[in-house]
Amino acid sequence: MKKPPHWAQIEETSVIWGMRFLLSIYLLFGRRVLQLFLYPVVTYYWLINRPARQASQDYLNRLAIFAPSLKLSGSLLWSYRHFISFANAIVDKLAAWSGALAISEVDYHGRDELFTAIGKGRGALLLGSHLGNLEVCRVIADLDNAIGVNVLVHTKHAQKFNQLLNQTSDNSRLNLIQVTEITAATAVLLSDKIDAGELVIIAADRTPVSGQQRVTKVSFLGADVLFPQGPIILAALLKCPVYTVFCLKQQGRHVIYFDYFSDILTFPRKTREQAMQQVIQQYANCLQTYCLKEPLQWFNFFNFWRVTDDE
């Protein structure tokens, strides 16, 4: 049986010109016209992309079993709603990129505590995810010109995305950093950012692009799944406070939740794997809690619960 592609290979089929086109439509004609373009595209994608559709249904089925109070199911109708939620998230993503998303449109929980912590002169690492719309965090960079926000992304188009961002807002202090794997050079670069009192955001819910060597099996939505060790190792290397960040769309408004996760992480050599497993499970529990708040906003359209290459 042909092995399914890694999630990074799936996402790399999206190219920068496509996002530039959508952004142009948004800036020229607004949200409603853009949705006229997006909905047919997403519907077509839902119809022809069987693996993505099956992944959506698998996720929804797991939710139906794990949290029956949500009254969801893995039906085609719920899967389609899942994809439409994704389409709306794309519009919100473009609004955030273009600077059209006003600070007044965003609510916060835990912001003051985070800003107090980094106000002491040292930055923090934020563990993000593919739940909700992490791009909304761009408004953090507009709250205070002194705060730099660095988002680690896997895409090879990071530099072009930065150029796209700069074309729409000259004052943004949001910086996308392309990272295929976390190397010593990456750690040094990010350490400088932390020392300068900046924020570093990294998604912690997908396996490494380079393979599954550095992963840990944890429980998520009632089943075993692989989560990456990289973000947790990075947190330990940076020797800084760690928070989680979740950006959800709730009742028509964007809500960013900042939660304290840990002080400086350390992993004793003798109990390294066990300690790391506990921390990663802690993150998975956090993600699960917020996932249950807005289940249709978790966008992982691939076989997330494949715990070995043979499955």
WOMOMO-V594470 format. One record per residue. N is the residue number from 1. RES is the residue in three letters. PSI is psi in whole degrees, 0 to 359 (999 if undefined). BURIAL is # if it has 24 or more other C-alpha atoms within 12 Angstrom, else .. D_FIRST is the distance of its C-alpha to the first C-alpha in Angstrom with 2 decimals. Layout:
BEGIN
n: <N	N>
res: <RES	RES>
psi: <PSI	PSI>
burial: <BURIAL	BURIAL>
d_first: <D_FIRST	D_FIRST>
END
This chain:
BEGIN
n: <1	2	3	4	5	6	7	8	9	10	11	12	13	14	15	16	17	18	19	20	21	22	23	24	25	26	27	28	29	30	31	32	33	34	35	36	37	38	39	40	41	42	43	44	45	46	47	48	49	50	51	52	53	54	55	56	57	58	59	60	61	62	63	64	65	66	67	68	69	70	71	72	73	74	75	76	77	78	79	80	81	82	83	84	85	86	87	88	89	90	91	92	93	94	95	96	97	98	99	100	101	102	103	104	105	106	107	108	109	110	111	112	113	114	115	116	117	118	119	120	121	122	123	124	125	126	127	128	129	130	131	132	133	134	135	136	137	138	139	140	141	142	143	144	145	146	147	148	149	150	151	152	153	154	155	156	157	158	159	160	161	162	163	164	165	166	167	168	169	170	171	172	173	174	175	176	177	178	179	180	181	182	183	184	185	186	187	188	189	190	191	192	193	194	195	196	197	198	199	200	201	202	203	204	205	206	207	208	209	210	211	212	213	214	215	216	217	218	219	220	221	222	223	224	225	226	227	228	229	230	231	232	233	234	235	236	237	238	239	240	241	242	243	244	245	246	247	248	249	250	251	252	253	254	255	256	257	258	259	260	261	262	263	264	265	266	267	268	269	270	271	272	273	274	275	276	277	278	279	280	281	282	283	284	285	286	287	288	289	290	291	292	293	294	295	296	297	298	299	300	301	302	303	304	305	306	307	308	309	310	311>
res: <MET	LYS	LYS	PRO	PRO	HIS	TRP	ALA	GLN	ILE	GLU	GLU	THR	SER	VAL	ILE	TRP	GLY	MET	ARG	PHE	LEU	LEU	SER	ILE	TYR	LEU	LEU	PHE	GLY	ARG	ARG	VAL	LEU	GLN	LEU	PHE	LEU	TYR	PRO	VAL	VAL	THR	TYR	TYR	TRP	LEU	ILE	ASN	ARG	PRO	ALA	ARG	GLN	ALA	SER	GLN	ASP	TYR	LEU	ASN	ARG	LEU	ALA	ILE	PHE	ALA	PRO	SER	LEU	LYS	LEU	SER	GLY	SER	LEU	LEU	TRP	SER	TYR	ARG	HIS	PHE	ILE	SER	PHE	ALA	ASN	ALA	ILE	VAL	ASP	LYS	LEU	ALA	ALA	TRP	SER	GLY	ALA	LEU	ALA	ILE	SER	GLU	VAL	ASP	TYR	HIS	GLY	ARG	ASP	GLU	LEU	PHE	THR	ALA	ILE	GLY	LYS	GLY	ARG	GLY	ALA	LEU	LEU	LEU	GLY	SER	HIS	LEU	GLY	ASN	LEU	GLU	VAL	CYS	ARG	VAL	ILE	ALA	ASP	LEU	ASP	ASN	ALA	ILE	GLY	VAL	ASN	VAL	LEU	VAL	HIS	THR	LYS	HIS	ALA	GLN	LYS	PHE	ASN	GLN	LEU	LEU	ASN	GLN	THR	SER	ASP	ASN	SER	ARG	LEU	ASN	LEU	ILE	GLN	VAL	THR	GLU	ILE	THR	ALA	ALA	THR	ALA	VAL	LEU	LEU	SER	ASP	LYS	ILE	ASP	ALA	GLY	GLU	LEU	VAL	ILE	ILE	ALA	ALA	ASP	ARG	THR	PRO	VAL	SER	GLY	GLN	GLN	ARG	VAL	THR	LYS	VAL	SER	PHE	LEU	GLY	ALA	ASP	VAL	LEU	PHE	PRO	GLN	GLY	PRO	ILE	ILE	LEU	ALA	ALA	LEU	LEU	LYS	CYS	PRO	VAL	TYR	THR	VAL	PHE	CYS	LEU	LYS	GLN	GLN	GLY	ARG	HIS	VAL	ILE	TYR	PHE	ASP	TYR	PHE	SER	ASP	ILE	LEU	THR	PHE	PRO	ARG	LYS	THR	ARG	GLU	GLN	ALA	MET	GLN	GLN	VAL	ILE	GLN	GLN	TYR	ALA	ASN	CYS	LEU	GLN	THR	TYR	CYS	LEU	LYS	GLU	PRO	LEU	GLN	TRP	PHE	ASN	PHE	PHE	ASN	PHE	TRP	ARG	VAL	THR	ASP	ASP	GLU>
psi: <137	130	133	147	152	153	328	324	326	313	331	354	345	125	163	327	328	316	325	319	313	320	321	317	317	314	326	320	348	181	316	317	320	321	331	329	316	315	314	323	314	321	316	316	319	322	318	339	85	316	318	320	318	323	320	314	323	313	314	324	319	320	318	324	316	322	74	339	341	339	43	170	168	27	165	324	314	325	318	320	324	315	323	323	321	320	316	325	326	318	315	324	315	324	319	316	321	349	6	346	112	151	328	345	0	132	156	149	123	6	315	321	319	313	327	319	314	346	348	0	356	142	192	155	130	125	110	196	184	25	125	215	92	335	336	338	351	328	340	321	343	351	324	119	346	350	118	139	119	122	122	127	156	339	142	349	18	316	321	324	321	318	321	319	317	332	331	341	111	342	355	138	26	131	124	131	119	124	110	319	154	112	177	321	321	315	320	314	313	330	321	321	316	317	331	4	20	169	141	125	131	135	133	24	18	146	156	147	324	357	190	25	320	73	160	136	125	174	133	122	39	9	160	141	156	128	149	146	337	308	325	320	318	317	319	322	324	342	54	166	150	135	161	154	128	129	102	155	114	122	42	1	153	132	122	124	121	123	133	133	311	154	198	125	136	144	101	140	319	329	28	307	318	315	319	321	320	319	317	323	323	316	317	323	320	312	318	317	314	330	323	340	317	74	331	3	13	113	84	87	57	176	82	329	15	107	353	163	342	347	999>
burial: <.	.	.	.	.	#	#	#	.	.	.	.	.	.	.	.	.	.	#	#	.	#	#	#	#	#	#	.	.	.	#	.	.	#	#	.	#	#	#	.	.	#	#	.	.	#	.	.	.	.	.	#	#	#	#	#	#	#	#	#	#	#	#	.	.	.	.	.	.	.	.	#	#	#	.	.	.	#	#	#	#	#	#	#	#	#	#	#	#	#	#	#	#	#	#	#	#	#	#	#	#	.	#	.	.	#	#	#	.	.	#	.	.	#	#	.	#	#	.	.	.	#	#	#	#	#	#	#	#	#	#	#	#	#	#	#	#	#	#	#	#	#	#	.	.	.	#	#	#	#	#	#	#	#	#	#	#	#	.	.	#	#	.	#	#	.	.	#	.	.	.	#	#	#	#	#	#	#	#	.	#	#	.	.	.	.	#	.	#	#	#	#	#	#	#	#	#	#	#	#	#	#	#	#	#	#	#	#	#	.	.	.	.	#	#	#	#	#	#	#	#	.	.	.	#	#	#	#	#	#	#	#	#	#	#	#	#	#	#	#	#	#	#	#	#	#	#	#	#	.	.	.	.	#	#	#	#	#	#	#	#	#	.	.	#	#	.	.	.	.	.	.	.	.	.	#	#	.	#	#	#	#	#	#	.	#	#	#	.	#	#	#	#	#	#	#	#	#	#	#	#	#	#	#	#	#	.	.	.	.	.>
d_first: <0.00	3.78	6.26	8.98	12.19	15.04	17.83	20.12	18.11	18.24	21.96	22.87	22.39	25.73	28.56	32.15	33.78	32.14	33.64	36.91	37.07	36.53	39.07	41.55	41.22	41.82	44.83	46.41	45.91	44.93	42.41	42.93	42.33	39.24	37.81	38.44	36.00	33.47	33.09	32.03	29.57	28.02	28.05	26.28	23.66	23.24	22.89	20.37	18.16	16.13	14.16	17.65	19.24	16.91	17.49	21.15	21.22	19.55	22.21	24.95	24.07	24.34	27.63	28.88	28.50	29.74	32.60	33.60	36.83	35.02	34.56	31.22	28.31	24.73	25.99	25.38	28.95	28.58	25.40	27.45	30.26	27.98	27.20	30.91	31.78	29.61	31.56	34.80	33.67	33.18	36.76	38.00	36.18	38.02	41.25	40.91	40.16	43.08	45.53	46.20	45.27	48.62	49.20	51.02	47.83	46.19	47.05	46.56	46.43	47.15	48.00	51.49	50.37	47.83	50.44	52.97	50.66	49.97	53.61	54.50	53.38	49.83	46.62	43.70	39.93	38.36	34.93	33.43	30.20	28.33	30.46	33.09	34.30	34.92	36.52	39.47	40.40	41.85	45.00	45.49	46.28	48.92	50.66	52.30	52.37	52.58	49.11	46.21	42.72	39.80	36.25	33.38	30.49	27.35	27.71	28.89	31.32	33.43	36.51	36.39	36.06	39.13	40.99	40.10	41.43	44.57	45.29	45.58	47.36	49.36	50.22	46.84	46.20	42.46	40.51	36.76	35.57	32.30	30.64	27.25	28.13	31.39	33.47	37.08	38.20	36.54	38.32	41.63	41.32	40.58	43.26	45.74	44.69	45.23	48.56	49.64	49.16	46.10	43.04	39.52	36.68	33.09	30.17	29.12	26.20	23.20	21.44	22.64	21.57	21.56	19.16	19.38	22.13	24.87	23.74	25.21	23.94	26.33	26.81	26.59	27.22	26.99	23.65	22.46	21.26	21.37	24.35	25.41	28.34	29.43	31.70	33.38	33.93	35.37	37.69	39.01	39.57	41.47	43.77	44.41	44.33	41.00	40.63	37.90	38.00	36.64	37.59	37.44	38.86	41.18	43.71	43.55	44.19	42.18	42.55	41.73	41.67	42.50	42.34	43.53	40.76	42.31	44.97	44.03	40.97	41.32	39.04	41.01	39.42	39.63	37.98	35.86	32.46	34.08	36.19	33.34	31.28	34.31	34.79	31.19	31.38	34.66	33.06	30.24	33.07	34.88	31.93	31.42	35.13	35.14	31.86	33.61	36.50	34.56	31.07	30.31	30.95	27.97	25.73	22.26	19.94	16.61	14.87	17.94	17.52	14.31	16.30	13.97	11.24	9.18	9.78>
END
